[in-house]
Amino acid sequence: MVKRKNILPILYNYVLSESTSDKAEKVILNVALFSFFIHLAVIYFLKFDLIEFQPNSELLKNPISAIYTPFSFILVYEVYLLIYYLPKSFTTYIIKQYEIITLIIIRKLFKDLSSLELSSNWFEIKGDLQFTYDLVASLLLFYFIFLFHKQGQRKFDPSASINPTIERFVKKKKLIAVILVPLFFLMALYTLINWSMGISLSSDTLPSFESINNLFFDQFFTVLILVDVVLLLISFFYTHEFHKIIRNSGFIISTILIRISFGVTGLINTVLIVVAVLFGLAIITIHNKYEKNKLSGAEY
């Protein structure tokens, strides 16, 4: 019985400790840097006809698009950080979701930069117009995340961290986090293998790099929705406060909107992402007003 109780902290310290996070960061950054030079080298090999292969992908035609690859590995690390912060701070866990979808848009901007058609008909060209939407959306998301950080820094109840009830809830979140690490690793590995098998040098075709989003990040956010629902249900054992239930429910809606965005393209995709983050920001702002009102002793 004692051994069983000790399994969770051992696994948690092994996969989600601060030292593990630091090691993962160094590995990912090295891989990202290496992948950037590999991608860049392939582009120039193709440019100087050192490789007999005619790519159909825009990601192999312009050196600027090589930035897309290291950003993909940085996103992998952001996924790990999301799991890392789940037991530590629910607010930071939500922020990481928003940071991931923002980085996906930034990554897409680097890809689209390589295929911009600079002309006086900027707003009539579909690709250039989408680039404009994403550019504006990235600025809005960056600001919304900043505001979300400010709201998340407000700690109304200093004793909450030592509350036994909260500690039991944190243990359950640690269990969920430990389960998510191998799950997301297997999902990422499956995505990489599946994408690699789609490469056909003989037919001069490459699977779209954007398909990685469809193969991994849509599934990733689907899992996050399920995790958020589980956290909401578990939270009922520890609190019946209306504003906390609405906060957790609101974050689920926000995550669902982000997940839906992967199923659409164009302006609707961008709008859904911005609305999702804005909705989450509105939810936490109102929640904090409830908390402040409660501590001041006012009736509501």
C-alpha positions as a Markdown table, in Angstrom:
| # | Residue | x | y | z |
|---|---|---|---|---|
| 1 | Met | 0.0 | 0.0 | 0.0 |
| 2 | Val | 2.9 | 2.3 | 0.9 |
| 3 | Lys | 4.6 | 1.5 | -2.4 |
| 4 | Arg | 1.4 | 2.3 | -4.4 |
| 5 | Lys | 1.2 | 5.7 | -2.7 |
| 6 | Asn | 4.8 | 6.5 | -3.6 |
| 7 | Ile | 4.4 | 5.6 | -7.3 |
| 8 | Leu | 2.8 | 8.9 | -8.2 |
| 9 | Pro | 5.3 | 11.3 | -6.7 |
| 10 | Ile | 8.2 | 9.2 | -8.2 |
| 11 | Leu | 6.7 | 9.3 | -11.7 |
| 12 | Tyr | 5.8 | 12.9 | -11.3 |
| 13 | Asn | 9.3 | 13.9 | -10.2 |
| 14 | Tyr | 10.8 | 11.8 | -13.0 |
| 15 | Val | 8.8 | 13.3 | -15.9 |
| 16 | Leu | 7.6 | 16.7 | -14.7 |
| 17 | Ser | 10.3 | 17.9 | -12.3 |
| 18 | Glu | 12.1 | 21.2 | -12.8 |
| 19 | Ser | 15.3 | 19.4 | -13.7 |
| 20 | Thr | 13.5 | 17.3 | -16.3 |
| 21 | Ser | 11.9 | 20.5 | -17.7 |
| 22 | Asp | 15.4 | 22.1 | -18.0 |
| 23 | Lys | 16.8 | 19.1 | -19.8 |
| 24 | Ala | 13.8 | 18.9 | -22.1 |
| 25 | Glu | 14.3 | 22.6 | -23.0 |
| 26 | Lys | 17.9 | 22.1 | -23.9 |
| 27 | Val | 17.2 | 19.1 | -26.0 |
| 28 | Ile | 14.4 | 20.7 | -27.9 |
| 29 | Leu | 16.3 | 23.9 | -28.5 |
| 30 | Asn | 19.3 | 22.0 | -29.9 |
| 31 | Val | 17.0 | 19.9 | -32.1 |
| 32 | Ala | 15.2 | 23.1 | -33.3 |
| 33 | Leu | 18.5 | 24.7 | -34.2 |
| 34 | Phe | 19.7 | 21.6 | -35.9 |
| 35 | Ser | 16.5 | 21.2 | -37.9 |
| 36 | Phe | 16.6 | 24.8 | -39.0 |
| 37 | Phe | 20.0 | 24.3 | -40.6 |
| 38 | Ile | 18.9 | 21.0 | -42.1 |
| 39 | His | 15.8 | 22.6 | -43.7 |
| 40 | Leu | 17.9 | 25.5 | -44.9 |
| 41 | Ala | 20.5 | 23.1 | -46.4 |
| 42 | Val | 17.8 | 21.1 | -48.3 |
| 43 | Ile | 16.3 | 24.4 | -49.7 |
| 44 | Tyr | 19.7 | 25.4 | -51.1 |
| 45 | Phe | 20.6 | 21.9 | -52.4 |
| 46 | Leu | 17.4 | 22.1 | -54.4 |
| 47 | Lys | 18.1 | 25.6 | -55.5 |
| 48 | Phe | 21.5 | 24.6 | -56.9 |
| 49 | Asp | 20.2 | 21.3 | -58.3 |
| 50 | Leu | 22.4 | 19.3 | -56.0 |
| 51 | Ile | 19.3 | 17.1 | -55.3 |
| 52 | Glu | 17.3 | 15.7 | -58.2 |
| 53 | Phe | 13.8 | 16.4 | -56.8 |
| 54 | Gln | 11.2 | 19.0 | -57.8 |
| 55 | Pro | 9.3 | 19.9 | -54.7 |
| 56 | Asn | 5.7 | 20.9 | -54.8 |
| 57 | Ser | 5.8 | 22.4 | -51.3 |
| 58 | Glu | 6.3 | 26.1 | -50.7 |
| 59 | Leu | 8.3 | 25.2 | -47.6 |
| 60 | Leu | 11.2 | 24.0 | -49.8 |
| 61 | Lys | 11.3 | 27.0 | -52.2 |
| 62 | Asn | 12.3 | 30.0 | -50.0 |
| 63 | Pro | 14.9 | 30.2 | -47.1 |
| 64 | Ile | 12.4 | 32.2 | -45.0 |
| 65 | Ser | 10.2 | 29.1 | -44.8 |
| 66 | Ala | 13.0 | 27.2 | -43.0 |
| 67 | Ile | 11.9 | 29.0 | -39.8 |
| 68 | Tyr | 8.7 | 26.9 | -39.9 |
| 69 | Thr | 10.6 | 23.8 | -38.8 |
| 70 | Pro | 12.3 | 25.0 | -35.6 |
| 71 | Phe | 9.0 | 26.5 | -34.6 |
| 72 | Ser | 7.4 | 23.1 | -34.9 |
| 73 | Phe | 9.8 | 21.7 | -32.3 |
| 74 | Ile | 9.3 | 24.8 | -30.0 |
| 75 | Leu | 5.6 | 24.0 | -30.1 |
| 76 | Val | 6.4 | 20.5 | -28.9 |
| 77 | Tyr | 8.2 | 22.0 | -25.9 |
| 78 | Glu | 5.2 | 24.3 | -25.3 |
| 79 | Val | 3.0 | 21.2 | -25.1 |
| 80 | Tyr | 5.3 | 19.7 | -22.5 |
| 81 | Leu | 5.2 | 23.0 | -20.5 |
| 82 | Leu | 1.4 | 23.0 | -20.6 |
| 83 | Ile | 1.4 | 19.6 | -18.9 |
| 84 | Tyr | 4.1 | 20.8 | -16.6 |
| 85 | Tyr | 2.0 | 23.7 | -15.3 |
| 86 | Leu | -1.3 | 21.8 | -15.1 |
| 87 | Pro | -0.8 | 20.7 | -11.4 |
| 88 | Lys | 1.0 | 24.0 | -10.5 |
| 89 | Ser | -1.3 | 26.6 | -11.8 |
| 90 | Phe | -4.6 | 26.2 | -13.6 |
| 91 | Thr | -4.4 | 29.7 | -14.9 |
| 92 | Thr | -0.9 | 29.2 | -16.4 |
| 93 | Tyr | -2.2 | 25.9 | -17.9 |
| 94 | Ile | -4.9 | 27.8 | -19.8 |
| 95 | Ile | -2.4 | 30.5 | -20.8 |
| 96 | Lys | -0.2 | 27.8 | -22.3 |
| 97 | Gln | -3.1 | 26.7 | -24.5 |
| 98 | Tyr | -3.4 | 30.3 | -25.8 |
| 99 | Glu | 0.3 | 30.6 | -26.3 |
| 100 | Ile | 0.4 | 27.4 | -28.3 |
| 101 | Ile | -2.4 | 28.5 | -30.7 |
| 102 | Thr | -0.7 | 31.9 | -31.0 |
| 103 | Leu | 2.6 | 30.2 | -31.9 |
| 104 | Ile | 0.8 | 28.1 | -34.5 |
| 105 | Ile | -0.4 | 31.3 | -36.1 |
| 106 | Ile | 3.1 | 32.9 | -35.9 |
| 107 | Arg | 4.6 | 29.7 | -37.5 |
| 108 | Lys | 2.1 | 30.0 | -40.3 |
| 109 | Leu | 3.1 | 33.6 | -40.9 |
| 110 | Phe | 6.7 | 32.5 | -41.5 |
| 111 | Lys | 5.5 | 30.0 | -44.1 |
| 112 | Asp | 3.2 | 32.5 | -45.8 |
| 113 | Leu | 5.9 | 35.2 | -45.9 |
| 114 | Ser | 7.7 | 33.1 | -48.5 |
| 115 | Ser | 4.8 | 33.1 | -50.9 |
| 116 | Leu | 3.5 | 36.7 | -50.6 |
| 117 | Glu | 2.6 | 38.4 | -53.8 |
| 118 | Leu | 3.6 | 42.0 | -53.4 |
| 119 | Ser | 1.3 | 44.0 | -55.6 |
| 120 | Ser | -1.2 | 46.9 | -55.6 |
| 121 | Asn | -3.9 | 44.2 | -55.4 |
| 122 | Trp | -2.9 | 43.1 | -52.0 |
| 123 | Phe | -6.5 | 42.9 | -50.6 |
| 124 | Glu | -7.7 | 41.0 | -53.7 |
| 125 | Ile | -5.2 | 38.1 | -53.4 |
| 126 | Lys | -6.5 | 35.4 | -51.1 |
| 127 | Gly | -3.0 | 34.4 | -49.7 |
| 128 | Asp | -2.0 | 38.0 | -48.9 |
| 129 | Leu | -5.4 | 38.7 | -47.3 |
| 130 | Gln | -5.1 | 35.7 | -45.0 |
| 131 | Phe | -1.6 | 36.8 | -44.1 |
| 132 | Thr | -3.1 | 40.2 | -43.1 |
| 133 | Tyr | -5.7 | 38.5 | -41.0 |
| 134 | Asp | -3.1 | 36.3 | -39.2 |
| 135 | Leu | -0.8 | 39.3 | -38.7 |
| 136 | Val | -3.6 | 41.3 | -36.9 |
| 137 | Ala | -4.7 | 38.2 | -35.0 |
| 138 | Ser | -1.2 | 37.5 | -33.6 |
| 139 | Leu | -1.0 | 41.1 | -32.3 |
| 140 | Leu | -4.5 | 40.8 | -30.7 |
| 141 | Leu | -3.7 | 37.4 | -29.1 |
| 142 | Phe | -0.4 | 38.7 | -27.8 |
| 143 | Tyr | -2.2 | 41.5 | -26.0 |
| 144 | Phe | -5.0 | 39.3 | -24.8 |
| 145 | Ile | -2.5 | 36.8 | -23.3 |
| 146 | Phe | -0.7 | 39.8 | -21.6 |
| 147 | Leu | -4.1 | 40.8 | -20.0 |
| 148 | Phe | -4.7 | 37.2 | -19.0 |
| 149 | His | -1.4 | 37.1 | -17.3 |
| 150 | Lys | -2.3 | 40.2 | -15.3 |
| 151 | Gln | -5.6 | 38.6 | -14.2 |
| 152 | Gly | -3.9 | 35.4 | -13.3 |
| 153 | Gln | -1.4 | 37.1 | -11.1 |
| 154 | Arg | -4.2 | 38.3 | -8.7 |
| 155 | Lys | -4.1 | 36.0 | -5.7 |
| 156 | Phe | -7.0 | 36.9 | -3.4 |
| 157 | Asp | -6.5 | 34.0 | -0.9 |
| 158 | Pro | -2.9 | 33.4 | 0.2 |
| 159 | Ser | -4.0 | 30.4 | 2.4 |
| 160 | Ala | -5.4 | 28.5 | -0.6 |
| 161 | Ser | -2.1 | 26.9 | -1.4 |
| 162 | Ile | -1.9 | 25.2 | 2.0 |
| 163 | Asn | -5.6 | 24.2 | 2.1 |
| 164 | Pro | -5.8 | 20.3 | 2.5 |
| 165 | Thr | -8.8 | 20.3 | 0.1 |
| 166 | Ile | -6.7 | 22.1 | -2.5 |
| 167 | Glu | -3.8 | 19.7 | -1.9 |
| 168 | Arg | -6.1 | 16.7 | -2.7 |
| 169 | Phe | -7.2 | 18.4 | -5.9 |
| 170 | Val | -3.5 | 19.1 | -6.9 |
| 171 | Lys | -2.7 | 15.4 | -6.4 |
| 172 | Lys | -5.4 | 14.4 | -8.9 |
| 173 | Lys | -4.1 | 17.0 | -11.3 |
| 174 | Lys | -0.6 | 15.5 | -10.9 |
| 175 | Leu | -2.0 | 12.1 | -11.8 |
| 176 | Ile | -3.6 | 13.5 | -14.9 |
| 177 | Ala | -0.4 | 15.3 | -15.9 |
| 178 | Val | 1.7 | 12.0 | -15.5 |
| 179 | Ile | -0.8 | 10.2 | -17.8 |
| 180 | Leu | -0.7 | 13.1 | -20.4 |
| 181 | Val | 3.1 | 13.0 | -20.9 |
| 182 | Pro | 3.3 | 9.5 | -22.5 |
| 183 | Leu | -0.1 | 10.0 | -24.2 |
| 184 | Phe | 1.1 | 13.2 | -26.0 |
| 185 | Phe | 4.5 | 11.7 | -26.8 |
| 186 | Leu | 2.8 | 8.7 | -28.5 |
| 187 | Met | 0.5 | 11.1 | -30.4 |
| 188 | Ala | 3.4 | 13.1 | -31.6 |
| 189 | Leu | 5.4 | 10.0 | -32.6 |
| 190 | Tyr | 2.4 | 8.7 | -34.5 |
| 191 | Thr | 2.0 | 12.0 | -36.3 |
| 192 | Leu | 5.6 | 12.0 | -37.3 |
| 193 | Ile | 5.6 | 8.4 | -38.6 |
| 194 | Asn | 2.3 | 8.9 | -40.4 |
| 195 | Trp | 3.6 | 12.1 | -42.0 |
| 196 | Ser | 6.9 | 10.5 | -42.9 |
| 197 | Met | 5.2 | 7.6 | -44.6 |
| 198 | Gly | 3.3 | 10.1 | -46.8 |
| 199 | Ile | 6.6 | 11.3 | -48.4 |
| 200 | Ser | 7.1 | 10.1 | -51.9 |
| 201 | Leu | 10.3 | 11.2 | -53.6 |
| 202 | Ser | 9.6 | 9.1 | -56.7 |
| 203 | Ser | 6.4 | 11.1 | -57.5 |
| 204 | Asp | 8.0 | 14.5 | -56.4 |
| 205 | Thr | 5.3 | 15.1 | -53.9 |
| 206 | Leu | 5.5 | 16.0 | -50.3 |
| 207 | Pro | 2.6 | 15.9 | -47.7 |
| 208 | Ser | 1.6 | 19.3 | -46.6 |
| 209 | Phe | 3.4 | 20.5 | -43.4 |
| 210 | Glu | 0.0 | 22.0 | -42.4 |
| 211 | Ser | -1.3 | 18.5 | -42.2 |
| 212 | Ile | 0.8 | 18.1 | -39.0 |
| 213 | Asn | -1.7 | 20.6 | -37.4 |
| 214 | Asn | -4.6 | 18.4 | -38.5 |
| 215 | Leu | -2.9 | 15.2 | -37.4 |
| 216 | Phe | -1.7 | 16.4 | -34.0 |
| 217 | Phe | -2.9 | 19.7 | -32.8 |
| 218 | Asp | -6.6 | 19.1 | -33.5 |
| 219 | Gln | -6.3 | 15.8 | -31.6 |
| 220 | Phe | -4.2 | 17.6 | -29.0 |
| 221 | Phe | -7.0 | 20.1 | -28.3 |
| 222 | Thr | -9.6 | 17.4 | -28.4 |
| 223 | Val | -7.7 | 15.7 | -25.5 |
| 224 | Leu | -7.4 | 19.0 | -23.7 |
| 225 | Ile | -11.2 | 19.4 | -23.9 |
| 226 | Leu | -11.6 | 16.0 | -22.2 |
| 227 | Val | -9.0 | 16.9 | -19.6 |
| 228 | Asp | -10.8 | 20.2 | -18.9 |
| 229 | Val | -14.1 | 18.3 | -18.5 |
| 230 | Val | -12.5 | 15.9 | -16.1 |
| 231 | Leu | -11.1 | 18.7 | -14.1 |
| 232 | Leu | -14.5 | 20.4 | -14.0 |
| 233 | Leu | -16.2 | 17.3 | -12.7 |
| 234 | Ile | -13.4 | 16.7 | -10.1 |
| 235 | Ser | -13.7 | 20.3 | -8.9 |
| 236 | Phe | -17.3 | 19.6 | -7.9 |
| 237 | Phe | -15.9 | 17.5 | -5.1 |
| 238 | Tyr | -14.0 | 20.5 | -3.7 |
| 239 | Thr | -16.1 | 23.5 | -4.5 |
| 240 | His | -19.7 | 24.4 | -5.2 |
| 241 | Glu | -19.1 | 28.1 | -5.8 |
| 242 | Phe | -20.9 | 29.3 | -8.8 |
| 243 | His | -18.2 | 31.6 | -10.2 |
| 244 | Lys | -15.6 | 28.9 | -10.1 |
| 245 | Ile | -17.8 | 26.4 | -11.9 |
| 246 | Ile | -18.6 | 29.1 | -14.5 |
| 247 | Arg | -14.9 | 29.9 | -14.8 |
| 248 | Asn | -13.9 | 26.2 | -15.5 |
| 249 | Ser | -16.9 | 25.7 | -17.8 |
| 250 | Gly | -15.9 | 28.9 | -19.7 |
| 251 | Phe | -12.4 | 27.6 | -20.2 |
| 252 | Ile | -13.8 | 24.4 | -21.7 |
| 253 | Ile | -15.9 | 26.5 | -24.2 |
| 254 | Ser | -12.7 | 28.5 | -25.0 |
| 255 | Thr | -10.8 | 25.3 | -25.8 |
| 256 | Ile | -13.7 | 23.9 | -27.9 |
| 257 | Leu | -13.7 | 27.1 | -30.0 |
| 258 | Ile | -9.9 | 26.6 | -30.6 |
| 259 | Arg | -10.5 | 23.0 | -31.5 |
| 260 | Ile | -13.3 | 23.9 | -34.0 |
| 261 | Ser | -10.9 | 26.4 | -35.6 |
| 262 | Phe | -8.8 | 23.5 | -37.0 |
| 263 | Gly | -11.8 | 22.4 | -39.0 |
| 264 | Val | -12.2 | 25.7 | -41.0 |
| 265 | Thr | -10.0 | 27.9 | -43.0 |
| 266 | Gly | -9.6 | 31.6 | -43.9 |
| 267 | Leu | -11.1 | 34.4 | -41.9 |
| 268 | Ile | -13.4 | 32.1 | -39.9 |
| 269 | Asn | -10.4 | 30.2 | -38.6 |
| 270 | Thr | -8.7 | 33.4 | -37.4 |
| 271 | Val | -11.9 | 34.9 | -35.9 |
| 272 | Leu | -12.7 | 31.7 | -33.9 |
| 273 | Ile | -9.2 | 31.7 | -32.4 |
| 274 | Val | -9.4 | 35.4 | -31.4 |
| 275 | Val | -12.9 | 34.9 | -30.0 |
| 276 | Ala | -11.8 | 31.9 | -28.0 |
| 277 | Val | -9.0 | 33.7 | -26.2 |
| 278 | Leu | -11.1 | 36.9 | -25.7 |
| 279 | Phe | -13.9 | 34.7 | -24.2 |
| 280 | Gly | -11.4 | 33.1 | -21.8 |
| 281 | Leu | -10.1 | 36.6 | -20.8 |
| 282 | Ala | -13.6 | 37.8 | -20.2 |
| 283 | Ile | -14.3 | 34.7 | -18.0 |
| 284 | Ile | -11.3 | 35.1 | -15.8 |
| 285 | Thr | -11.9 | 38.9 | -15.5 |
| 286 | Ile | -15.4 | 38.4 | -14.2 |
| 287 | His | -14.3 | 35.5 | -12.0 |
| 288 | Asn | -11.7 | 37.7 | -10.3 |
| 289 | Lys | -14.3 | 40.3 | -9.6 |
| 290 | Tyr | -16.4 | 37.7 | -7.9 |
| 291 | Glu | -13.4 | 36.7 | -5.8 |
| 292 | Lys | -12.6 | 40.3 | -4.9 |
| 293 | Asn | -16.2 | 40.9 | -4.0 |
| 294 | Lys | -16.3 | 37.8 | -1.8 |
| 295 | Leu | -13.2 | 38.8 | 0.2 |
| 296 | Ser | -14.5 | 42.2 | 0.8 |
| 297 | Gly | -17.6 | 40.7 | 2.4 |
| 298 | Ala | -20.1 | 42.1 | -0.1 |
| 299 | Glu | -23.2 | 40.2 | -1.0 |
| 300 | Tyr | -23.8 | 39.1 | -4.5 |
